[in-house]
Amino acid sequence: MSTDFVHANHVGFQYNEHSEVLHDISFNIKKNSFVSIVGPSGCGKSTLLNLLAGFFPSTKGTIKIDGEQVKKPSQDRGFVFQDLALFPWLTVYKNVEFGLKMQNFPKDKRDQKVRDMIELVGLTSYVDFPISSLSGGMKQRVALARTLVTEPSILLLDEPFSALDAQTRDVLQEELLSLHQQLSMTTVLVTHSIDEAIYLSDTVILLSKDGTLNEIVNIELEKPRDRTSSAYNDYQKRLYEFLRLERQQT
């Protein structure tokens, strides 16, 4: 029996007749796996993630998630934006609670669910702090908690750690990997970081500059991964070479 959870079949997208961004993209994503989308700037990585979210429909081909064709946004698809989209005037608690309120989740069950998720991301001591008082890393944890508290079947992340310093980024990669394993959720990450993609992912989807699928790379390393190992370095060389060749394309 197939464990494919996401099925993209000859997907294309164009904003108008003169701007085709994605061309003939096909891939499958297994349930509960971690997948990264990597490619040069302008290749359509974020566009593909938006198609998976259902923010706009593909203009060619189809995307199915858990057997259902994606035509519009759904609460089963959690999305963490690059700019986080938090409410700076609200507390950590109120931000995490927001999605549940929008879903009319029963108030008598909401409080414990929110507090449990805040604890899971390590922010219990900051539950009543306003977002404006938190560090960048803490804000990212709140964004994850707000998305995950609604229990989506798939988590979509658009370069969530790109604005953070290297040390904070490494810590949050560890925490994201832990959450992914604890919650057994399918995760798709758009990233410019080859190291991030290799460290976190079971599979890396490589998009070429022209918006086509170049290659699907399975990362056959046990987790947690040793960034200093020769096998890890081999994957880095392979993906860096892909990006180097893409930069040379005119």
For each residue, the residues with C-beta under 8 A, 3 or more apart:
1:
2:
3: 30 31
4: 7 28 29 30 31
5: 29 30 31 32 33 65 66 153 154 186
6: 27 28 29 52 63 64 65 154 186 188
7: 4 28 29 62 63 64 65
8: 11 25 26 27 28 52 61 62 63
9: 26 61 62 63 64
10: 24 25 26 60 61 62
11: 8 22 24 25 26 48 51 58 60 61 62 63
12: 20 22 23 24 25 58 59 60 61
13: 20 21 22 44 47 48 51 56 58 59 60
14: 17 19 20 21 59
15: 19 21
16: 19
17: 14
18:
19: 14 15 16
20: 12 13 14 23 211
21: 13 14 15 44 47 211
22: 11 12 13 25 44 47 48 51 58 211 212
23: 12 20 210 211 212
24: 10 11 12 60 61 212 213
25: 8 10 11 12 22 48 61 207 211 212 213
26: 8 9 10 11 61 213
27: 6 8 205 213 216
28: 4 6 7 8
29: 4 5 6 7 33 35 186 188 203
30: 3 4 5 33 186 202
31: 3 4 5 186
32: 5 184 185 186
33: 5 29 30 186 187 202 203
34: 177 180 187 189 200 201 202 203
35: 29 186 187 188 189 201 202 203 204 205
36: 188 189 190 191 196 197 200 201 203 204 205
37: 45 48 49 188 189 190 191 204 205 207
38: 45 191 192 194 197 204 205 206 207 239 243
39: 43 44 45 206 207 208 209 214 243 246
40: 43 208 209 243 246 247
41: 192
42: 209
43: 39 40 207 208 209 210 211 246
44: 13 21 22 39 47 48 207 211
45: 37 38 39 48 49 190 207
46: 49 50 158 159 190
47: 13 21 22 44 50 51
48: 11 13 22 25 37 44 45 51 52 190 207
49: 37 45 46 52 53 156 158 188 190
50: 46 47 53 55 56
51: 11 13 22 47 48 54 55 56 57 58 63 70
52: 6 8 48 49 63 65 70 77 154 156 188
53: 49 50 70 73 77 79 156
54: 51 57 70 71 72 73 74 77
55: 50 51 73
56: 13 50 51
57: 51 54 70 71 72
58: 11 12 13 22 51 61 62 63
59: 12 13 14
60: 10 11 12 13 24
61: 8 9 10 11 12 24 25 26 58
62: 7 8 9 10 11 58 69 70
63: 6 7 8 9 11 51 52 58 69 70
64: 6 7 9 67 68 69 70
65: 5 6 7 52 68 70 76 77 153 154
66: 5 76 153
67: 64
68: 64 65
69: 62 63 64
70: 51 52 53 54 57 62 63 64 65 74
71: 54 57
72: 54 57
73: 53 54 55 77
74: 54 70 77
75: 103 150 152
76: 65 66 152 153 154
77: 52 53 54 65 73 74 152 153 154 156
78: 147 148 150 152 154 155 156
79: 53 147 156 157 158
80: 84 143 144 147 155 156 157 158 160
81: 84 85 143 158 160
82: 158 159 160 162 163
83:
84: 80 81 139 140 142 143 160
85: 81 143
86: 90 95 131 139 142 143 146
87: 90 94 95 98 131
88: 130 131 132
89: 130 131 132
90: 86 87 94 95 98 130 131
91: 94 95 127 128 129 130 131
92: 95 96 118 123 126 127 128 129 131 134 142
93: 96 97 114 115 118 127 128
94: 87 90 91 97 98
95: 86 87 90 91 92 98 131 142 146
96: 92 93 99 114 117 118 142 145 146 149
97: 93 94 100 101 110 114 149
98: 87 90 94 95 101 102 146
99: 96 102 103 146 147 149 150
100: 97 103 105 110 113 114 149 150
101: 97 98 104 105 110
102: 98 99
103: 75 99 100 150
104: 101
105: 100 101 109 110 113
106: 109 110
107: 110 111
108: 111
109: 105 106 112 113
110: 97 100 101 105 106 107 113 114
111: 107 108 114 115
112: 109 115 116
113: 100 105 109 110 116 117 149
114: 93 96 97 100 110 111 117 118 149
115: 93 111 112 118 119 124 127
116: 112 113 119 120
117: 96 113 114 120 121 145 148 149
118: 92 93 96 114 115 121 123 124 127 145
119: 115 116 122 123 124
120: 116 117 145 148 179 182
121: 117 118 141 142 144 145 175 179
122: 119 141 175
123: 92 118 119 126 127 138 141 142 145
124: 115 118 119 127
125:
126: 92 123 129 134 138
127: 91 92 93 115 118 123 124
128: 91 92 93
129: 91 92 126 133 134
130: 88 89 90 91 133 134
131: 86 87 88 89 90 91 92 95 134 139 142
132: 88 89
133: 129 130
134: 92 126 129 130 131 138 139 142
135: 138 139 168
136: 139 140 163 164 165 168
137: 140 141 164 168 171 172
138: 123 126 134 135 141 142
139: 84 86 131 134 135 136 142 143
140: 84 136 137 143 144 160 161 164 172
141: 121 122 123 137 138 144 145 172 175
142: 84 86 92 95 96 121 123 131 134 138 139 145 146
143: 80 81 84 85 86 139 140 146 147 160
144: 80 121 140 141 147 148 160 176 179
145: 96 117 118 120 121 123 141 142 148 149
146: 86 95 96 98 99 142 143 149
147: 78 79 80 99 143 144 150 152 155
148: 78 117 120 144 145 151 152 155 179 183 185
149: 96 97 99 100 113 114 117 145 146
150: 75 78 99 100 103 147
151: 148
152: 75 76 77 78 147 148 155 185
153: 5 65 66 76 77 185 186
154: 5 6 52 65 76 77 78 185 186 187 188
155: 78 80 147 148 152 180 185 186 187 188
156: 49 52 53 77 78 79 80 187 188
157: 79 80 160 176 187 188 189 190
158: 46 49 79 80 81 82 190
159: 46 82 162 190 191 192
160: 80 81 82 84 140 143 144 157 172 189
161: 140 164 168 169 172 173 191 193 196
162: 82 159 191 192 193
163: 82 136
164: 136 137 140 161 168 169 172
165: 136 168 169
166: 169 170
167: 170 171
168: 135 136 137 161 164 165 171 172
169: 161 164 165 166 172 173 196
170: 166 167 173 174
171: 137 167 168 174 175
172: 137 140 141 160 161 164 168 169 175 176
173: 161 169 170 176 177 196 199 200
174: 170 171 177 178 224
175: 121 122 141 171 172 178 179
176: 144 157 172 173 179 180 187 200
177: 34 173 174 180 181 199 200 223 224
178: 174 175 181 182
179: 120 121 144 148 175 176 182 183
180: 34 155 176 177 183 185 187 200
181: 177 178 184 223
182: 120 178 179
183: 148 179 180
184: 32 181
185: 32 148 152 153 154 155 180
186: 5 6 29 30 31 32 33 35 153 154 155
187: 33 34 35 154 155 156 157 176 180
188: 6 29 35 36 37 49 52 154 155 156 157
189: 34 35 36 37 157 160 196 197 200 201
190: 36 37 45 46 48 49 157 158 159
191: 36 37 38 159 161 162 196 197
192: 38 41 159 162
193: 161 162 196 197
194: 38 197 198 236 239 240 243
195: 198 199 227 236
196: 36 161 169 173 189 191 193 199 200
197: 36 38 189 191 193 194 200 201 204 239
198: 194 195 201 204 219 221 225 232 235 236 239
199: 173 177 195 196 225 227
200: 34 36 173 176 177 180 189 196 197
201: 34 35 36 189 197 198 204 219
202: 30 33 34 35 218 219
203: 29 33 34 35 36 216 217 218 219
204: 35 36 37 38 197 198 201 216 217 219 239
205: 27 35 36 37 38 213 216
206: 38 39 213 214 215 216 217 239 242
207: 25 37 38 39 43 44 45 48 211 212 213 214
208: 39 40 43 211 212 213 214 246 249
209: 39 40 42 43 246 249
210: 23 43 249
211: 20 21 22 23 25 43 44 207 208
212: 22 23 24 25 207 208
213: 24 25 26 27 205 206 207 208 216
214: 39 206 207 208 242 246
215: 206 242
216: 27 203 204 205 206 213
217: 203 204 206 235 238 239
218: 202 203
219: 198 201 202 203 204 235
220:
221: 198 225 229 231 232 235
222: 225
223: 177 181
224: 174 177
225: 198 199 221 222 229 232
226: 229 232
227: 195 199 232
228: 232 233
229: 221 225 226 232 233
230: 233 234
231: 221 234 235
232: 198 221 225 226 227 228 229 235 236
233: 228 229 230 236 237
234: 230 231 237 238
235: 198 217 219 221 231 232 238 239
236: 194 195 198 232 233 239 240
237: 233 234 240 241
238: 217 234 235 241 242
239: 38 194 197 198 204 206 217 235 236 242 243
240: 194 236 237 243 244
241: 237 238 244 245
242: 206 214 215 238 239 245 246
243: 38 39 40 194 239 240 246 247
244: 240 241 247 248
245: 241 242 248 249
246: 39 40 43 208 209 214 242 243 249
247: 40 243 244
248: 244 245
249: 208 209 210 245 246
250:
